[in-house]
Amino acid sequence: MCAERLQNRRMTHSRRTFFVASAGAALSAQETKPDIFHAISSGNLALMTQLLDADPQLSRSRSADGRTPLHYACATGNLEMVTRIVTRG
């Protein structure tokens, strides 16, 4: 299989799980205040909701790599998180 095809293949469940686990590990290694991206990556719906209630503009924020909270929620496959971000944003 050529390298170009390997890079452009669809994200399977196992690749998505690896991505989420890697993102969560990288975020948890940093000692900072809780942010929306960490809450979503770790699957913490209560914290995500609390952060959005405090600052609704967080739903439009961007991570260091340019992704929004909605991108993170879709990558985790958590429908409840996606719904809350969309309704609050």
TAJO-V856919 format. One record per run of one state. SS is the DSSP state (alpha for helix, beta for strand, coil for the rest). FROM is the first residue (numbers start at 0). LEN is the number of residues. Records with the same first field share a line. If there is no record, write none. Layout:
SS->FROM-LEN / FROM-LEN
This chain:
coil->0-2 / 7-5 / 29-6 / 41-3 / 54-1 / 60-8 / 76-2 / 88-1
alpha->2-5 / 12-17 / 35-6 / 44-10 / 55-5 / 68-8 / 78-10
